[in-house]
Amino acid sequence: MPIYNKINAGFSLATGAPVTSGIEDVIYIFNEDDITLTYDVANPLIITGLTAVSSAKVYKFEGTNNSFNATSKLAKTQVGPRYTEEIDFNIAGLSVDVKTQLMAMGYGRVRAIVINNYKSSDSTIELFGAVNGLILTDAERNAADETVEGGYKLKLTNPDKLKEPYPPRAVSIAPESGTATYASTVAAIEALLA
């Protein structure tokens, strides 16, 4: 059986732009079927467009003090590599509206966009759950937990037995005229906000 994916380049870390860990304290979440993804025809790892279906929206969750985290981990399977994707974040709230959103993320599938702190990359902005979506697998609230002031600690991850066939996709959206930049990509995402 021939190997159809072969390495074709190397890389080195630049001293002028050292890697920075973590993600920004913002996550964009949307229902899996509400936004259509457009992929780069030459590279399935790049999303070049987000299009709302009907009047669908993207929802912005903001935190503070590095309260959000994203993880992607390779899992070898009999049919090839698959990736487990997870996003951990907190909600410092306890309203009925918050609980309704938690239930929706637990039953329905969502996709999430994160912005890495490391900006010297073509994967600064990444989408998690591109193929199989994400569901809320952990929603823990300890009323006495002072770290989140009695709010919820949440984890979005792939549904059981549905890992992703690719690592998180880079999101790179060009403006109406010109090439894609960090600013044009964030502007395109923000234009879809509720």
C-alpha positions as CSV (number, residue, x, y, z in Angstrom):
1,M,0.0,0.0,0.0
2,P,1.6,3.3,-1.1
3,I,1.8,6.2,1.3
4,Y,0.0,9.1,-0.4
5,N,0.9,11.7,2.2
6,K,4.6,12.4,2.2
7,I,6.6,15.1,3.9
8,N,7.8,17.8,1.5
9,A,9.4,20.5,3.6
10,G,11.3,21.2,6.8
11,F,11.0,24.1,9.2
12,S,13.0,26.0,11.8
13,L,12.0,28.3,14.6
14,A,12.9,31.9,14.0
15,T,14.6,33.8,16.8
16,G,12.9,36.9,15.7
17,A,9.4,35.5,16.3
18,P,9.7,32.8,19.1
19,V,6.7,30.6,19.6
20,T,4.2,31.9,22.2
21,S,1.9,29.5,24.1
22,G,-1.8,29.9,24.7
23,I,-4.8,31.3,23.0
24,E,-6.5,34.7,23.3
25,D,-9.3,35.0,25.8
26,V,-11.9,34.8,23.1
27,I,-13.7,31.9,21.4
28,Y,-16.1,32.1,18.5
29,I,-18.7,29.3,18.5
30,F,-21.4,28.5,16.0
31,N,-23.8,25.7,15.3
32,E,-22.3,23.1,13.0
33,D,-25.0,23.5,10.3
34,D,-25.3,27.3,10.5
35,I,-22.1,28.4,8.8
36,T,-20.8,26.8,5.5
37,L,-17.1,26.4,5.3
38,T,-15.1,27.1,2.1
39,Y,-11.8,25.3,1.8
40,D,-8.7,26.3,-0.2
41,V,-8.8,24.1,-3.3
42,A,-5.1,23.4,-3.1
43,N,-5.0,22.7,0.7
44,P,-7.8,21.3,2.8
45,L,-6.1,22.6,6.0
46,I,-7.1,26.2,5.1
47,I,-10.6,27.6,5.4
48,T,-11.0,30.6,3.1
49,G,-14.6,31.4,3.7
50,L,-17.4,31.3,6.3
51,T,-20.9,31.8,5.0
52,A,-24.0,32.1,7.2
53,V,-26.9,29.8,6.2
54,S,-29.9,32.1,6.2
55,S,-29.6,34.4,9.2
56,A,-27.4,32.2,11.3
57,K,-24.8,33.9,13.6
58,V,-21.5,33.3,15.3
59,Y,-21.4,33.7,19.1
60,K,-18.5,35.3,20.9
61,F,-17.4,34.0,24.3
62,E,-14.9,36.3,26.1
63,G,-12.7,35.5,29.2
64,T,-9.8,36.9,31.1
65,N,-6.4,35.9,32.5
66,N,-5.8,32.9,30.1
67,S,-9.0,31.2,31.1
68,F,-9.3,29.5,27.7
69,N,-7.3,26.6,26.3
70,A,-7.3,24.6,23.1
71,T,-5.7,21.1,22.5
72,S,-5.3,18.9,19.5
73,K,-3.8,15.5,19.9
74,L,-2.9,12.8,17.3
75,A,-4.6,9.4,17.7
76,K,-3.4,6.6,15.5
77,T,-6.2,4.4,14.2
78,Q,-6.4,1.4,11.9
79,V,-7.4,3.7,9.0
80,G,-4.9,6.4,9.6
81,P,-4.2,9.3,11.9
82,R,-7.1,11.1,13.5
83,Y,-7.1,14.1,15.9
84,T,-8.9,14.6,19.1
85,E,-9.7,18.3,19.6
86,E,-10.7,20.0,22.8
87,I,-11.4,23.5,24.0
88,D,-11.6,24.3,27.7
89,F,-13.2,27.6,28.8
90,N,-15.1,29.1,31.7
91,I,-18.4,30.9,31.9
92,A,-18.7,33.2,34.9
93,G,-22.4,33.2,34.9
94,L,-25.3,31.2,36.3
95,S,-28.4,32.5,34.4
96,V,-31.1,30.5,32.8
97,D,-29.7,31.8,29.4
98,V,-26.3,30.3,30.3
99,K,-27.8,27.0,31.2
100,T,-29.8,27.0,27.9
101,Q,-26.6,27.5,25.9
102,L,-24.9,24.7,27.9
103,M,-27.7,22.3,27.0
104,A,-27.6,23.3,23.3
105,M,-23.8,22.7,23.2
106,G,-24.4,19.3,24.9
107,Y,-27.0,18.0,22.5
108,G,-26.2,19.8,19.2
109,R,-22.8,20.0,17.5
110,V,-20.9,23.2,17.3
111,R,-17.7,24.4,15.7
112,A,-15.3,26.8,17.4
113,I,-12.7,29.3,16.3
114,V,-9.7,30.3,18.5
115,I,-6.9,32.8,18.0
116,N,-3.5,31.7,19.1
117,N,-1.2,34.1,21.0
118,Y,1.5,33.2,18.5
119,K,0.8,35.6,15.6
120,S,3.8,34.8,13.3
121,S,2.1,31.9,11.6
122,D,-0.4,31.1,8.9
123,S,-2.4,29.2,11.5
124,T,-2.8,32.0,14.0
125,I,-6.6,31.6,13.7
126,E,-7.9,28.0,13.9
127,L,-11.2,26.2,13.5
128,F,-11.9,23.2,15.7
129,G,-14.5,20.5,14.8
130,A,-14.5,21.2,11.0
131,V,-15.7,17.7,10.0
132,N,-17.5,16.1,13.0
133,G,-18.2,19.2,15.1
134,L,-17.7,19.5,18.9
135,I,-20.1,18.8,21.8
136,L,-20.0,19.8,25.4
137,T,-18.6,16.9,27.3
138,D,-17.9,18.5,30.6
139,A,-19.8,21.3,32.3
140,E,-18.8,21.5,36.0
141,R,-20.0,24.0,38.5
142,N,-18.7,24.2,42.0
143,A,-20.5,27.0,43.8
144,A,-17.5,27.4,46.2
145,D,-14.9,27.5,43.4
146,E,-13.3,30.9,43.7
147,T,-11.2,30.6,40.5
148,V,-14.4,31.1,38.4
149,E,-16.5,32.7,41.1
150,G,-19.0,29.8,41.1
151,G,-19.3,29.8,37.3
152,Y,-19.0,26.8,34.9
153,K,-15.8,25.1,33.7
154,L,-16.6,23.7,30.2
155,K,-15.0,21.4,27.7
156,L,-15.9,21.1,24.1
157,T,-14.6,18.0,22.3
158,N,-15.3,15.6,19.5
159,P,-18.4,13.3,19.9
160,D,-17.6,9.7,20.9
161,K,-15.9,7.8,18.1
162,L,-15.8,10.8,15.8
163,K,-12.3,12.2,15.8
164,E,-11.2,14.7,13.2
165,P,-9.4,13.5,10.0
166,Y,-7.2,16.6,10.0
167,P,-5.6,18.8,12.7
168,P,-7.4,22.1,13.4
169,R,-7.9,24.0,10.2
170,A,-6.3,27.4,9.6
171,V,-8.8,30.2,8.9
172,S,-7.6,32.7,6.4
173,I,-10.2,34.9,4.8
174,A,-9.4,37.6,2.3
175,P,-11.2,40.9,2.1
176,E,-13.2,41.8,-1.0
177,S,-10.0,42.9,-2.7
178,G,-6.6,41.9,-1.7
179,T,-5.0,39.0,0.1
180,A,-6.0,37.4,3.4
181,T,-4.5,38.9,6.6
182,Y,-5.0,38.5,10.3
183,A,-7.1,41.7,10.3
184,S,-9.3,40.6,7.3
185,T,-9.9,37.2,8.9
186,V,-11.0,38.6,12.2
187,A,-13.2,41.2,10.5
188,A,-14.9,38.4,8.5
189,I,-15.6,36.4,11.7
190,E,-16.8,39.5,13.6
191,A,-19.1,40.4,10.7
192,L,-21.0,37.1,11.5
193,L,-21.6,37.9,15.2
194,A,-25.0,37.9,16.7
